Amino acid sequence: MRRSALICMLIWLVLGTSLPTWAQTFPASDYFRRVWGRQELPNRIREPQGLKDYVISGRLRLTLDDAVRLLLLNNTEVRIRELQQEEARLAILRAYQPFDPVVDSNFFANRTTSPARSELEGAPTLSSLIQNSQVSYSQAFQTGTRGSIFFNSQKQADNSVFTLLNPSLFASLNFSLSQPLLRGRGLFPNRAPIVIAQRNLKRTQQDFEASLNEAIANMVEQYWEVVSLRENLKIQKNSLDLAEATYKQNKRALELGA
């Protein structure tokens, strides 16, 4: 039993050395909820988000900062670019996937009971128990090296009086280490998918920033165009009021015979 405990501790120490690599590829806390969650399609297109917050007394009042904020919330092209950026980020995780550690374990127990056929079996009713436990750990590294550890333990027990060692325990620990010498050797061929995914992410981020800057520039131009049209409307309304006042004054003067 002491030997089995030492072997288990050795396995967990080996697992602990791979935690940095594990942390690079392990998803976020809400990853499984988003993946396994049921996606419901809306019956209609949703209304613009946050627009009602800027409606005061039936009128839409926006500052330039508010317009930029609404653009980021409701612009479809910005959302598409953002999804493309997220897809490129997840592609990096997929590129790291071949180097994720794999841990496998299983436990098997079998008990058999049968009546004895002769006195040489050592019990009137022979009962035997076999328990088998297996734990394996394997991981590939970016240098092309692949290592694995396999631990196997077995326990056998019965009620026969002729069994000298009861229960009997057996344990084995196997190490395996392989390194390709030609194909797949070194960092360059193994890290190539990771480097490509990282550069694709940078390119996607640059495209996202460019499209975002273009959308904001167009929005700012439209915003000030609306402001200019509103001021022109005020000037024209004032001109109309002055013209009406002049018309009434001239009409009154004509009525007085001036």
Disulfide bonds with the S-S distance in Angstrom:
none
